[in-house]
Amino acid sequence: ERIEMAEDLPPDLKDVETSVAVNNLETLLRSGKIEQKDYEEYKGLFSRMHEILIRCIQNDRQLLSKARTLKQELLKENLKLEKTNAQQKENEETLNQLTDQIENAGKEIETIESKVNILDYEIQQLEHEKIEKDNHLKEREERVRQELLPELKREQDNINEFQGQIEEIREKIAEEDKQKDLHEMELKNVMKSITSAKEEIDKLQQNLSKIRDDPIRT
């Protein structure tokens, strides 16, 4: 059985009849160095070896073609894997940045709470002083209302001044509370971003596991 040969084979491999070996056998036959039966035997043997050689060449070419195809597929998979790893690294960096933001926001909230506590203490002290002065004023007013009118007025002015200070401190506390609410809102947004980033990392890790377990890469 003759096998189909590629067009790019050398001439002596395309057709066994034109090969150098067969030509040499014909020369030996014509010169009488071998008999016809030897010629046929050697020619048949060479034909079978020739077919085996052609099959080996074709098999090698098919294997080479498959190897090139697999190499291209492997390169594509490696590119996907590198892209996935790069995305995972970027998400991890984003997660680290969000974690730093949470820590900074927590520190700012602690600072604000500390300021609020200090202001609360100051208000309590001022309110205590106000109560004491109110009581003192009432006592003196009952005893020497007419004699101590100037001093009474001064005490009343002091009370008004303390009241003004209290109102200023309360305004500061209200402002600090507003800042605290803003930071708490920012913290909630950051936590949402962290949750989203973690979900994205989980998806990327699942894709990475699928790529690693793909039989094409095995």
Disulfide bonds with the S-S distance in Angstrom:
none
